[in-house]
C-alpha cells in the first residue's frame, strides 16, 4: 500500500500559491459558495455557546462536540478487507471539518460475516497496520474515531461470505435470497471471541473505541429480534436470551481490549417486521447491555427485509427531521449513558433543540457529511443553517461513496 501523508487545508492552499496543482476536494470553490448562498444566515451567529459544541464523555473518552459521523459503508477497501489511503483521506477531512466523533463503516469480524464488496475487514492481525493509518490521520485534530465492528449474518451472498451465510435461526431472507444456516452454540462462542479479538485489534490500531453493530437486520440485530431469532435454547426465546450474545460480546470486548476501552452500540429500536422487535423490548435489552458495560447507544431501526432501513429518501419538513429521535428519547429516559439520535438530521436549530431539551445527548449525520465534509465547521462559524443534502441516496457508489448530486453539477468539494 502506498504511503499517504495528510496535508492540511493550509498546506494545500500554500501549494496552490507556489504553483502546484491544487487538491480541489479540500477547497470550497466559488460554485459551491454560490450554491450555499440561499442557505446563508443574514448575520453571522456565534454558536460556540451552543450545547452542540460542548464536550461529552463516552466511557473513558472525551468527545469535543455532539456531532457524530454515523457509520456508513465506504466501498474503499481491497478485496481482502485491507483499508486504503482513501479511508485515511476521507476521515481526516471529516476531522478537519470538526466532526466530534467519527464512526467508520462496518468492519467484518469473520470472513463469513462480509456483507458487501470493498468492505473493510478487522478479522485478522495482519490488518492492524493498515487500519492504523485511519486514526493516525484523524488524530491530527481533536476528533475521536471509533471503528464499527459487525457481522452480516443472513444479509449477504455466498460469493461474499465464502460459504453459506449464518444466522440465529434458519429464516429465509427474501432480499439476499439466502436461506442461512443456524449457528451452533459452539459457533456462537467462537463469534463472541471474534468480536472480542476485533476490539483488541481496534485498540492496537489506535482507534478510540468500537461500536458494535446491532441494527439493520445484520447478525447481532437478528439475535435481538423474535422474528429472526426462533431458537429454543439459552440464546433465544426470552428477552434475556435474545440479548445474551450482545451482553457476552461486551464482556469479552472489555476483557480483550481493556476494561476502560469504550464500547458503544448501534441499536435497532425496531426492525419494522411483523412479530419483530418493538421499541419497549429494545429499550429493556439496551438496559441489560448497559449493565454489562456498554458506554453509549446510537438508536436506529429497520432491516432489509422490511424494505425500510435507516436512510429514508427525500427531504422532510423540519418537524419530521430526526425520525428515530422519538425512539431514542425512550432510551435516553432508561439508560445512564450517552444516547445518539439519527434520521434525516439536516437543520442546526432542530438538532440543537433535540439535544438541549434532553431528548438525546448527541446527533448523528451520514449523507450530509458525504456532501459537505466541512458541515460542522460551517455550522460552528454560523455560515449556514441547514445542510444542502437532498437525501437522494445516490451517494452509495460501489466505487466509493460520493455525492452524486455534486457530480451531476460538476461541483467538487
DRENLOLO-410285 format. One line per 10 residues: number of its first residue (from 1); for each residue x, y, z of C-alpha. Coordinates in Angstrom, 3 decimals. Example, Ala and Ser with C-alpha at 12.3 -4.5 7.8 and 13.67 -1.06 7.14 Angstrom:
<sites>
1) 12.300,-4.500,7.800; 13.670,-1.060,7.140
</sites>
This chain:
<sites>
1) 0.000,0.000,0.000; 1.315,3.415,-0.888; 2.309,5.809,1.866; -0.253,8.558,2.299; 0.602,11.763,4.136; -2.141,14.015,5.407; -1.933,17.607,4.156; -3.982,20.244,5.905; -6.069,22.866,4.178; -3.301,25.421,4.848
11) -0.668,23.223,3.221; -2.823,22.723,0.158; -3.515,26.433,-0.078; 0.242,27.082,0.124; 0.899,24.647,-2.687; -1.631,26.472,-4.797; 0.239,29.741,-4.242; 3.537,28.099,-5.154; 2.116,26.857,-8.435; 1.365,23.222,-7.593
21) -1.871,21.671,-8.806; -4.403,22.151,-6.009; -6.497,19.380,-4.485; -9.923,20.881,-5.145; -11.615,18.414,-2.851; -10.234,20.335,0.131; -11.096,23.803,-1.218; -14.635,25.123,-1.291; -14.947,26.561,-4.822; -16.911,29.612,-5.858
31) -19.627,27.448,-7.376; -20.283,25.790,-4.016; -20.339,29.156,-2.272; -22.916,30.341,-4.768; -24.925,27.162,-4.268; -24.879,27.658,-0.497; -25.816,31.339,-0.652; -29.592,30.843,-0.202; -28.891,28.903,2.998; -26.599,31.538,4.478
41) -27.772,33.279,7.616; -28.266,37.010,7.140; -25.925,37.815,10.006; -23.058,35.812,11.421; -24.169,33.918,14.506; -21.715,32.971,17.205; -22.521,29.377,18.017; -19.655,28.461,20.276; -22.027,28.608,23.256; -24.459,26.125,21.693
51) -24.789,22.829,23.551; -23.857,21.143,20.265; -20.316,22.460,20.685; -19.830,21.303,24.270; -17.794,18.173,25.073; -19.250,14.917,26.337; -17.706,11.776,27.775; -18.336,8.310,26.443; -16.694,5.892,28.799; -13.095,6.998,29.244
61) -13.049,9.211,26.127; -13.982,12.892,25.940; -15.594,13.852,22.624; -15.171,17.551,21.721; -18.730,18.179,20.492; -22.095,16.492,19.964; -21.856,15.754,16.236; -21.364,12.139,15.143; -20.496,10.806,11.713; -22.747,7.772,11.625
71) -21.153,4.593,10.307; -21.505,4.346,6.532; -20.008,1.716,4.246; -17.309,3.466,2.227; -16.718,0.943,-0.608; -12.988,1.739,-0.406; -11.218,-1.397,0.889; -9.231,-4.000,-1.010; -10.913,-7.333,-1.763; -9.475,-8.880,1.411
81) -10.739,-6.014,3.585; -7.478,-4.085,3.800; -8.123,-0.339,4.193; -6.655,2.003,1.595; -5.315,5.547,1.550; -8.799,6.716,0.598; -10.067,5.817,4.074; -7.465,7.989,5.767; -8.219,10.893,3.461; -11.994,10.579,3.943
91) -11.862,10.514,7.719; -9.139,13.123,8.113; -11.260,15.587,6.142; -14.206,14.939,8.471; -11.904,15.554,11.435; -10.609,18.742,9.837; -14.268,19.704,9.447; -14.797,19.475,13.236; -16.892,16.277,13.477; -16.679,15.331,17.159
101) -17.000,11.545,16.860; -16.350,9.700,13.615; -17.576,6.114,13.306; -16.175,4.121,10.400; -18.222,1.929,8.116; -18.872,-1.623,9.292; -15.773,-3.815,9.506; -16.403,-7.539,9.409; -15.095,-9.691,12.262; -15.230,-13.009,10.363
111) -14.800,-13.708,6.637; -18.272,-15.292,6.594; -19.602,-12.028,8.015; -18.664,-9.898,4.995; -21.757,-8.005,3.801; -20.601,-6.016,0.788; -17.908,-5.629,-1.811; -14.937,-3.440,-0.885; -15.877,-3.663,2.801; -13.257,-3.084,5.484
121) -12.130,-6.110,7.468; -10.918,-6.447,11.055; -10.827,-10.252,11.237; -7.038,-10.800,11.212; -3.998,-9.316,12.946; -2.317,-8.621,9.601; -4.873,-5.837,9.003; -3.853,-3.839,12.078; -1.064,-1.835,10.440; -3.275,-0.721,7.551
131) -6.144,0.062,9.927; -3.748,2.185,11.988; -3.423,4.745,9.204; -7.016,5.856,9.794; -6.813,7.017,13.439; -3.319,8.391,12.813; -4.767,10.767,10.208; -7.784,11.701,12.334; -5.766,12.382,15.483; -4.075,15.380,13.895
141) -7.318,17.063,15.001; -9.382,16.955,18.229; -11.912,14.468,16.772; -12.268,10.938,18.124; -12.783,7.897,15.930; -14.422,4.534,16.662; -14.468,1.567,14.316; -17.777,-0.199,13.820; -17.407,-3.981,14.129; -20.022,-6.160,12.523
151) -21.196,-9.447,11.062; -23.571,-9.622,8.095; -25.484,-12.685,9.220; -28.015,-13.656,6.556; -27.814,-10.258,4.772; -25.051,-11.263,2.356; -24.311,-13.609,-0.530; -22.450,-16.910,-0.589; -19.992,-15.357,-3.035; -19.088,-12.687,-0.454
161) -19.218,-14.890,2.631; -17.252,-17.742,1.092; -19.930,-20.226,2.137; -23.474,-20.475,3.428; -24.386,-17.360,5.438; -25.244,-17.907,9.090; -27.977,-16.626,11.400; -29.523,-17.245,14.825; -32.196,-19.336,13.084; -32.740,-20.633,9.567
171) -35.124,-17.875,8.440; -35.133,-17.138,4.714; -34.065,-13.648,3.631; -36.064,-12.616,0.540; -33.750,-9.692,-0.243; -30.463,-11.597,-0.436; -32.396,-14.741,-1.455; -30.466,-16.681,1.170; -31.579,-19.497,3.432; -28.996,-19.166,6.216
181) -27.623,-21.924,8.356; -28.445,-21.792,12.081; -25.387,-21.205,14.249; -24.439,-23.913,16.736; -23.697,-22.964,20.331; -20.000,-23.612,19.710; -20.106,-21.236,16.731; -21.783,-18.578,18.872; -18.954,-18.863,21.385; -16.486,-18.505,18.519
191) -18.400,-15.445,17.284; -18.106,-13.800,20.713; -14.342,-14.424,20.708; -14.016,-12.937,17.229; -15.845,-9.745,18.220; -13.534,-9.512,21.239; -10.460,-10.025,19.059; -11.721,-7.301,16.718; -11.855,-4.954,19.700; -8.287,-5.834,20.632
201) -7.175,-5.082,17.077; -9.069,-1.791,17.108; -7.210,-0.647,20.193; -3.879,-1.838,18.791; -4.554,0.163,15.623; -5.174,3.331,17.636; -8.951,3.702,17.445; -10.524,5.493,20.417; -13.249,2.881,20.802; -15.518,0.454,18.979
211) -19.154,0.397,18.011; -20.920,-2.981,17.931; -23.365,-3.128,15.010; -26.606,-4.479,16.474; -29.006,-2.886,13.993; -30.495,-3.066,10.486; -31.027,-6.808,10.325; -27.373,-7.859,10.485; -26.367,-10.797,12.683; -26.498,-9.251,16.165
221) -29.676,-7.388,15.261; -31.138,-10.695,14.098; -30.377,-12.201,17.527; -32.356,-9.406,19.202; -35.490,-9.810,17.079; -38.066,-12.543,17.765; -38.784,-12.563,14.022; -35.302,-13.802,13.101; -34.327,-15.477,16.392; -36.561,-18.511,16.867
231) -34.140,-20.506,18.966; -35.348,-22.519,21.944; -32.036,-22.637,23.782; -30.345,-20.057,26.040; -29.551,-17.795,23.045; -33.176,-17.206,22.108; -36.710,-17.194,23.432; -36.936,-14.630,26.216; -35.734,-11.044,26.126; -32.716,-12.034,28.230
241) -31.951,-14.959,25.922; -32.067,-12.951,22.715; -29.834,-10.151,24.043; -27.411,-12.587,25.650; -24.964,-12.714,22.730; -24.546,-8.925,22.798; -24.138,-8.896,26.581; -21.423,-11.558,26.374; -19.679,-9.767,23.499; -19.475,-6.602,25.611
251) -17.868,-8.506,28.471; -15.431,-10.272,26.161; -14.536,-6.990,24.447; -13.785,-5.312,27.758; -11.587,-8.234,28.755; -9.684,-8.316,25.456; -9.259,-4.580,24.815; -9.116,-3.364,28.411; -11.905,-2.534,30.822; -11.569,1.206,30.170
261) -11.784,0.884,26.397; -15.059,2.459,25.170; -17.638,0.116,23.670; -20.835,1.565,22.200; -23.522,0.035,20.007; -25.690,0.874,17.045; -29.026,-0.443,18.231; -32.257,-1.295,16.453; -35.258,0.300,18.123; -37.479,-1.733,15.798
271) -36.967,-3.827,12.687; -40.361,-2.871,11.154; -41.220,-6.557,10.726; -44.476,-8.211,11.852; -43.764,-10.077,15.061; -40.372,-8.436,15.201; -38.557,-6.204,17.665; -40.571,-3.371,19.251; -39.249,-0.255,20.969; -40.280,-1.179,24.515
281) -38.470,-4.517,24.481; -35.495,-2.971,22.693; -35.122,-0.406,25.499; -35.152,-3.224,28.047; -32.461,-5.074,26.093; -30.335,-1.933,25.914; -30.574,-1.616,29.689; -29.134,-5.110,30.053; -26.311,-4.206,27.671; -25.504,-1.078,29.687
291) -25.390,-3.154,32.873; -22.806,-5.333,31.100; -20.610,-2.286,30.408; -21.924,-0.634,27.221; -20.772,3.018,27.144; -23.143,4.569,24.583; -26.070,3.820,22.264; -26.845,5.124,18.788; -30.540,4.416,18.200; -31.599,3.403,14.700
301) -34.046,0.981,13.125; -35.054,-1.028,10.100; -33.999,-4.097,8.153; -33.539,-5.095,4.543; -36.483,-7.495,4.551; -38.827,-4.812,5.856; -37.866,-2.585,2.958; -37.381,0.215,5.417; -33.882,0.991,6.609; -32.322,3.882,8.472
311) -31.749,6.186,5.480; -35.118,7.343,4.203; -35.113,9.025,0.821; -36.432,12.526,0.283; -36.368,15.763,2.239; -38.684,16.243,5.193; -40.136,19.207,6.991; -38.112,20.377,9.981; -40.618,18.893,12.422; -40.069,15.488,10.786
321) -36.266,15.547,10.931; -34.614,13.075,13.282; -37.159,10.363,12.606; -35.573,7.949,15.116; -35.249,10.574,17.855; -38.681,9.826,19.341; -37.469,6.275,19.884; -34.066,7.482,21.095; -35.753,9.654,23.725; -37.236,6.493,25.268
331) -33.733,5.012,25.538; -32.466,8.300,26.997; -35.027,8.033,29.781; -33.946,4.488,30.647; -30.130,4.331,30.457; -27.370,6.407,32.108; -25.037,6.504,29.084; -24.936,8.904,26.097; -27.737,8.327,23.594; -27.325,9.404,19.973
341) -30.276,10.311,17.772; -30.357,9.995,13.992; -32.653,10.004,10.995; -32.524,12.768,8.420; -30.864,15.374,10.657; -30.336,18.430,8.463; -31.178,21.667,10.325; -28.880,23.098,13.007; -31.717,24.553,15.092; -33.602,21.238,15.126
351) -30.534,19.278,16.216; -29.734,21.869,18.860; -33.276,21.721,20.205; -33.256,17.918,20.449; -30.034,17.947,22.469; -30.839,20.996,24.601; -34.224,19.536,25.565; -32.567,16.358,26.815; -34.194,14.039,24.295; -30.760,12.866,23.114
361) -27.156,13.640,24.040; -25.685,13.695,20.533; -26.844,13.750,16.905; -25.682,11.583,14.005; -25.337,12.514,10.360; -24.208,10.470,7.386; -25.375,11.673,3.982; -24.882,15.398,4.759; -21.236,14.735,5.579; -20.756,12.920,2.288
371) -21.928,16.039,0.515; -20.331,18.536,2.920; -17.416,17.143,4.939; -16.863,20.596,6.489; -20.517,20.987,7.509; -19.926,21.009,11.272; -17.324,23.737,10.925; -19.739,25.756,8.790; -22.381,25.330,11.483; -19.923,26.440,14.172
381) -18.963,29.559,12.249; -22.609,30.471,11.732; -22.313,30.408,7.966; -25.189,28.048,7.247; -28.371,26.911,8.971; -29.078,23.664,7.137; -27.260,21.016,5.143; -27.606,21.094,1.355; -28.108,17.298,1.264; -31.320,16.377,-0.592
391) -31.440,12.761,0.680; -31.425,11.260,-2.799; -29.500,8.205,-1.539; -27.360,8.143,-4.670; -24.148,8.599,-2.689; -23.628,4.857,-2.104; -21.360,4.269,-5.058; -19.606,0.866,-5.302; -16.508,2.757,-6.478; -16.504,4.803,-3.270
401) -19.115,6.928,-1.514; -19.544,10.377,-3.024; -22.298,12.921,-3.611; -23.967,12.138,-6.937; -25.750,15.494,-6.962; -22.464,17.397,-6.859; -21.022,15.173,-9.564; -24.044,15.864,-11.744; -23.488,19.572,-11.273; -19.749,19.075,-11.796
411) -19.018,20.634,-8.412; -16.056,19.384,-6.410; -15.646,19.762,-2.658
</sites>
